[in-house]
């Protein structure tokens, strides 16, 4: 087993750092999992509680440590459940509880040998670490598409709120599906892309603070969860 100093040098939140260490250790187990690993794009290295995978055209089944994850396989987690997986070269991710995710496609540039992976976070929490020069990753959510290169980044997709992107290392380009120009989010910053809206201005992420876990950050936005109700019959308007 490699010494702890084999992990990447960035210093994100402890869980993200642990994820990077798992990526290094898990690289050596690539191809040693289930029989489907030969055609897999990733391998499950840590599985906690209820994690299920639904490959294209198949029924959902439990995901076990060492299982290969194939293209277009929908990975879902239950409450108090999570999965950590690697997707060579140089990529690792952790999917939190009550989340849904899949690897849509992978492409290799014949000229450079560089791999580009396209991921979709349907709902929930995702922590992603990509080693520099290894590959580029695009993460799609219902509200946004984010370009990730050599970066440690966290995502949260909440149906009524939108997509949070918090960057621990590197720079992530965030573009709204509603249109407009992409916004570059640097290390130590975060943005919110509300449903049907554009990214907010990048805001500083205080040390130890996470938009994935700290409700006060959400409270800073005037978000309407329900349409205003009409006043009862006979009541006066605020202006009258």
C-alpha positions in Angstrom: 0.0 0.0 0.0 1.2 3.4 -0.9 2.1 6.0 1.8 -0.4 8.8 2.4 1.9 11.3 0.6 1.0 9.7 -2.7 -2.3 11.6 -2.6 -2.7 14.9 -4.6 -1.4 18.0 -3.1 -4.6 20.1 -3.0 -6.2 20.6 0.4 -10.0 20.6 0.0 -12.5 19.4 2.6 -11.5 16.2 4.5 -14.0 14.1 2.6 -12.7 15.3 -0.7 -9.1 14.6 0.3 -10.0 11.1 1.4 -11.6 10.7 -2.0 -8.4 11.6 -3.8 -6.4 9.1 -1.7 -9.0 6.4 -2.6 -8.4 7.3 -6.3 -4.7 6.6 -6.0 -5.1 3.3 -4.1 -8.1 2.2 -6.2 -6.1 2.6 -9.5 -4.2 -0.6 -8.6 -7.4 -2.6 -8.4 -8.7 -1.5 -11.8 -9.7 -4.6 -13.8 -9.7 -6.8 -10.7 -13.5 -6.5 -10.0 -16.4 -8.3 -11.5 -16.5 -9.9 -14.9 -18.0 -6.8 -16.4 -15.0 -4.7 -15.5 -13.4 -5.4 -18.9 -16.1 -3.2 -20.6 -16.5 -0.9 -17.7 -15.7 2.8 -17.6 -15.3 2.9 -13.8 -15.0 0.7 -10.7 -16.8 0.9 -7.4 -14.1 1.0 -4.7 -16.2 1.9 -1.6 -19.9 1.1 -1.3 -21.9 2.1 1.8 -25.4 0.6 2.4 -28.0 0.9 -0.3 -26.4 1.6 -3.8 -28.1 0.3 -7.0 -27.1 0.3 -10.6 -29.4 0.1 -13.6 -27.4 -0.7 -16.8 -29.0 0.1 -20.1 -31.9 -2.3 -20.9 -31.5 -4.2 -17.6 -33.2 -4.2 -14.2 -31.7 -2.4 -11.2 -29.3 -4.5 -9.1 -27.2 -3.9 -6.0 -23.7 -2.5 -6.5 -20.9 -4.2 -4.6 -17.3 -3.2 -4.0 -15.2 -4.1 -7.0 -18.1 -4.0 -9.5 -17.5 -2.4 -12.8 -19.7 0.6 -13.8 -20.7 0.6 -17.5 -21.7 3.5 -19.8 -25.2 4.8 -19.3 -25.6 2.8 -16.1 -27.8 4.9 -13.6 -26.3 4.7 -10.2 -28.6 5.6 -7.3 -28.0 5.8 -3.5 -30.5 5.6 -0.7 -30.5 7.4 2.6 -27.3 7.2 4.6 -25.7 5.5 1.6 -22.8 6.5 -0.8 -20.5 5.1 -3.4 -16.9 6.0 -4.3 -15.6 5.0 -7.8 -12.7 5.6 -10.0 -12.8 6.2 -13.7 -9.3 6.0 -15.2 -7.2 7.8 -16.2 -6.9 10.0 -13.1 -10.6 10.5 -12.2 -12.5 9.6 -9.0 -15.8 10.6 -7.5 -18.0 10.2 -4.5 -21.8 10.1 -4.8 -23.6 11.1 -1.6 -26.9 9.9 -0.2 -30.2 10.1 -2.1 -28.4 10.9 -5.3 -28.5 9.7 -9.0 -25.7 9.7 -11.4 -24.4 8.1 -14.6 -21.4 8.2 -17.0 -22.9 9.2 -20.4 -19.9 8.8 -22.6 -16.1 8.7 -22.8 -14.0 9.7 -25.8 -10.3 9.5 -26.5 -8.5 12.0 -28.8 -6.4 10.0 -31.2 -3.9 12.8 -31.5 -3.3 13.6 -27.9 -4.5 10.4 -26.1 -6.5 12.7 -23.8 -9.8 11.2 -22.5 -13.0 13.3 -22.1 -15.8 11.9 -19.9 -19.3 13.2 -19.9 -21.2 12.7 -16.6 -24.7 13.5 -15.5 -25.8 14.3 -11.9 -29.5 13.9 -11.9 -30.0 14.8 -8.3 -28.1 14.9 -5.0 -24.4 15.4 -4.1 -21.3 14.7 -6.0 -17.6 15.2 -5.1 -15.2 15.0 -8.1 -11.4 14.9 -8.4 -9.6 14.9 -11.7 -5.9 14.6 -12.0 -4.2 17.3 -14.1 -3.3 16.3 -17.7 -5.1 13.0 -17.3 -8.5 13.8 -18.7 -11.2 16.5 -19.0 -14.7 16.0 -17.6 -18.0 17.6 -18.3 -20.7 17.4 -15.6 -24.3 17.9 -16.7 -27.1 18.8 -14.3 -30.7 19.8 -15.1 -29.6 23.5 -14.9 -26.0 23.6 -16.0 -23.0 22.1 -17.8 -19.6 22.4 -16.0 -16.2 21.9 -17.6 -13.7 20.3 -15.2 -9.9 19.9 -15.8 -7.4 19.0 -13.2 -9.8 20.1 -10.5 -11.4 19.1 -7.2 -15.0 20.3 -7.2 -18.3 19.6 -5.4 -21.9 19.7 -6.8 -25.3 19.7 -5.3 -28.5 19.4 -7.4 -31.7 20.3 -5.5 -34.9 20.3 -7.6 -36.4 23.6 -6.2 -33.1 25.4 -5.7 -30.9 24.5 -8.7 -27.3 23.5 -9.0 -24.5 24.5 -6.6 -20.9 24.3 -7.8 -18.1 24.7 -5.2 -14.5 24.6 -6.4 -11.7 23.4 -4.0 -8.9 23.3 -6.6 -8.4 24.6 -10.1 -11.0 26.4 -12.2 -14.4 25.1 -13.4 -16.3 26.7 -16.3 -20.1 26.7 -15.5 -22.6 27.4 -18.3 -26.4 27.6 -17.8 -28.6 25.4 -20.0 -30.8 28.5 -20.2 -28.1 30.2 -22.3 -25.6 33.0 -21.8 -21.9 33.0 -21.4 -20.0 30.6 -19.2 -18.8 31.7 -15.8 -15.3 30.7 -14.5 -15.4 29.6 -10.9 -11.9 29.6 -9.3 -10.6 27.7 -6.3 -12.3 28.9 -3.1 -15.4 30.1 -4.9 -18.9 28.8 -5.6 -22.0 29.7 -7.7 -25.6 28.8 -7.9 -27.5 28.1 -11.1 -31.3 28.3 -10.3 -33.8 26.5 -12.5 -34.2 28.3 -15.8 -31.7 31.0 -14.7 -28.1 32.1 -15.2 -25.1 31.4 -12.8 -24.8 33.8 -9.9 -21.6 35.8 -9.5 -18.8 33.6 -8.0 -18.8 34.1 -4.2 -16.0 33.3 -1.8 -16.2 30.0 0.0 -14.9 30.6 3.6 -12.5 28.0 5.0 -14.4 24.9 6.1 -17.6 26.2 4.5 -19.6 24.2 2.0 -22.7 25.2 0.0 -23.5 21.4 0.0 -24.0 21.3 3.7 -24.5 24.8 5.1 -28.1 26.1 4.8 -27.1 29.8 5.5 -25.6 29.9 2.0 -28.9 29.0 0.5 -30.7 31.5 2.7 -28.7 34.3 1.2 -30.8 34.0 -2.0 -34.4 35.1 -2.2 -35.7 31.8 -3.5 -39.4 31.3 -3.9 -40.4 27.7 -3.3 -44.1 28.3 -3.7 -46.1 30.9 -5.7 -47.6 33.6 -3.5 -51.1 32.9 -2.4 -53.9 35.4 -3.3 -55.2 37.5 -0.4 -58.5 36.3 1.2 -61.7 37.9 -0.2 -62.4 41.3 1.3 -58.9 41.9 2.6 -57.0 45.2 1.8 -54.0 45.3 -0.4 -50.6 46.3 1.1 -51.0 49.7 -0.6 -54.5 50.3 0.3 
